[in-house]
Amino acid sequence: MGDQEPHTNGVNGDGNSSDDEEDKSKMRPVDIEADVKEMERRKRVEAIMNSQLFREELERVVGDSIRESGAEGIGALLSDVMNIKSGSLTVNPYSYNKRSAPSSSCVVPINDIRGIDSMVYAKGEKLLRCKLAAVYRLIDLYGWTQGIYNHVTARVSQDSEHFLLNPFGMMYNEVTASSLVKVNMQGDTVEEGTTNFGVNQAGFMLHSAIHAARPDIKCVIHLHTPSIVAVSTMKCGLLPLSQESCLIGDVSYHSYNGIVIDPEERQSIAKDLGPNNKVMFLRNHGVVCCGKTMEEAFHVTYHTVLACDTQLKMMPYGLDNLVMIDDEVRRKTFEIGQRGGGGVNTSKKEWGIGELEFEALMRMLDNSGFRTGFAYLDPLVRKEPARMANDVELPPTVSNLGFLMEEDELYKDSPLKGLLAQMARATRSTNKTKWVNSPNVYQKVEVLETGTTDPKKITKVTQIHFDEPEPRK
């Protein structure tokens, strides 16, 4: 049996095929659309690789990885690029289902806006998106989620009345900065995210009613945890039984009637929330926690959940056996908590409500590989400021007289300073006299070259030595 010729273009070239079949095989349709898409993709990749923003971001990531990991920086960098992390993040023990991150997982980074993609957002919107996506991740890690439902909204601009919220259909642990959807006050999509999902327009109406009634509120968090729903059904509501209940201040209550569509319902929500309160329980439904900043909103939410959990653990003992906190103590506790840092911070930096705690949570996420993209207000490691000359510690071999010379204001009239100055002038004068009267004198001498038939004159510098004078007898 003879050798068979290889196939050409998918057709057996053994000579048995007809000419028509060969022509048909050569006339394969060209996928022009796929070629065009590939060319566009290559152009985008080339534009990103040549962009200054991408190079700066890449240099920053590489530099940070090398500084943090040392010799293992390259391996750690590759792991970061592949988003492969070992999930060592533990969840707050107060979360009602006590979930924890898996032992090994592929973490989706929160900040997925890179390079030239950040240029399409307004100033500060990228950081706002990263912060809001990080709040969604924190809610998931604390176990406060209810599948794809509920929302956390953030006001983008006070002028345009635009808001960011999660796409309806994504789990909270999937939300990233670029996937957030921008809507207007009516819930209409202004800017789609990077997903194919839309928004829960009816669910957003509750947030819209609060944002419209309270322009000072920038973030609204809506939760349905079992403890919160249980407290919302009690006639007594949230009782002042713990410090956490005092830190959130006065709370409001609203008889929730389902989806907020009726204009009268929106007005009722605004009236029940009031002009100053940040927490409002929806009867038999859940709670909404608000804040002038995203840090404050999460701070209020965290303490609301703790207060509800604490109250439910106390209720079996009966109200007659429980000690309520006085109104005056509640007021003082709330005022101290409004100072930032829990009201007990001793650092020189002034912190807003919830900012110090929120930065700690962002460090926790970054250390676990979530890559929040958060802009820290204050670095964790203290940097020593540059010190003046008189602040530098003197070596033990150096005389303290030099230190006194630097204290001009303290020793300006001191006789010791005048004596030191006179000694310094005398020393400078002596040194100058010794240099001028030096017996070593140099002069230029012209000599002929040696070792050549045509010598030329060259100039050399010679030193004239004088005899030392004999000492006097």
Order of alpha helices (4+ residues) and beta strands (2+ residues): beta-beta-alpha-alpha-alpha-alpha-beta-beta-alpha-beta-beta-beta-beta-alpha-beta-alpha-alpha-beta-alpha-beta-beta-alpha-alpha-alpha-alpha-alpha-alpha-beta-beta
